[in-house]
Amino acid sequence: MVAPTLTSEHPGLEVLAEVAKVLAAGRPAEEGLAGVVGILQRGLALRRCHIWLRSVDGSRFLPITSPDTPLPSSSPVAEWIAAGAHEEAVPGGTLLRLPLVHDEEALGCLEVIIPQGGHERMAHDVLVVVAQMVAPVLAANELSQDLASEVAQRTRELEAQRNFAARIIDSLPVGLYAIDREYRIRAWNRKREAGTQGVSREEALGREVFEVLDRQPRDLLKLEFDRVFGTGEIQTVEMDSQATGEARHYRITKIPMRLDGEDISHVITIGEDVTAWRQAQQRLGQSEKLAAVGQLAAGVMHEINNPLATILACSEALALRFGEQDEYLKIIDTEVQRCRRIVEGLLDFSRPKTGHKAASDINAIIEQTLFLLKHHERFKWLTIERELQKDLPQFLADAERLVQCFMALMLNAMDAMNSRGVLTVRTRRNPQRSDEILAEFIDTGTGIRQEDLPKIFEPFFTTKQQGRGTGLGLSVAYGIVEEHRGRIEVESQMGVGTNFKVFLPVG
């Protein structure tokens, strides 16, 4: 559409038309005002034309002139505006200052010198109209800048909040991701990147979860998500995994998420490695079992020991009467001795655990244990490899009890290797904790089945042939380590061997 044009050649109207066109063009404030200054200076033959514009912070006024006019020095513009419109005669013309005010807000000032001649009044009137045109444009421009600044500030705040929330999610010690109704991944924290499948956030976002987590059966995974979408209930499962090469235990929790209204829009999945918690629970349960056995032993040990002593005495008397070669007497003697060993094992649970503790050297305790076992009928066939780190710090310990503990672990290794193999005894600082000493007993035996590992410290549990063990040796060792505020961990692989790790605190 063609804009209407002026039908007269009135110079004042032409100037106003050009000014209106520039202001309507929506240029940036300074560029548009520079154009207005140029139009006024050219159309009204002004000797001087400045528009003083208030700065963004309102602390000063900045001059806008035509490109070929030098910038004026600073002037008391605030005083001019406060004084109102001002007109005075100057050599060769008239000085005119018109405040640019909108809604009682001082936005700037128009300063010109009108040359003498026949059009002074016309120029005066045009400039008054221009001032009235420019003031609301400046007000709108400032409002626009304020809104833009507020929007930018709000955007920065929202971005900061979003980044803060993302940092919180990324800092969580759990793997977390969220999917939408189309099973597409919409969130994927940094812990998931370091997970067993190691998929980066950039690779995961926007893809179907079944494509990313392709190790899990698609139908089963979809069923789990659909159950949460359908019921709105939190679903929790626990699972074991050896994807990293070692046995780990995970708790997987799926949580419904609602963006708007009542409908579930997303499902958040949190994967937490609870291996340490599970081990702590197992240690606690083990301690409770040992305490229960100790209470049982305290109640019945004397009642069992007394008849055993009577049976053994009668057996010895019969041996003197009928001869020591009697087969039945040998069986009686062997079984009574086995019962006695069981009772002695039970006594280890019921005895007070307040033995004297003194500064001890872990290597010296191990050497003492090996010395005591040196002449054992079956132990002497083993190959012993010592890897004992020197200059380990001393720690408070009941050396006699630790000898008993280490002896039980070494004899257990001997049985696992059937008296043929290599037993490596190693001491060092715990690589993960400098306040602990680590003693390791590594055998090359048959190994322990994974399903048996949680039970090996239970009283009377044994995988040895009948008559070869009471099932109390490892339980006693466990209790002794607990007395020293330590812990035992086991690593085993069938056909390769077993490593019993004893962690003892220093200080």
Protein Blocks (a to p, Z undefined) as FASTA:
>chain_A
ZZdddfbfcfklmmmmmmmmmmmnopafklmmmmmmmmmmmmnopabdcdddddfkopac
cddddfklccdddddfklmmmnopaddddehiacddddddeehiafbdcdddddedjklm
mmmmmmmmmmmmmmmmmmmmmmmmmmmmmmmmmmmmmmmmmmmmmmmmmmpccdcddddf
kopafbdcfklmmmmnopafklmgopafklmmmmbcfklmmmmmmmmmmnopacdddddd
fklopacddddddddddfbhjbdfbdcdddddfklmmmmmmmmmmmmmmmmmmmmmmmmm
mmmmmmmmmmmmmmmmmmmmnopkbmklmmmmmmmmmmmmmmmmmmmmmpcckbccdddd
fklmmmmmmmmmmmgmklmmpccdddddehiacddddfklmmmmmmmmmmmmmmmnnopa
cddddddddfkbmkbccdddddfbebpafklmmmmmpghiafbdehiagolmmmmmmmmm
mmnopacdddddehibccddddddeZZ
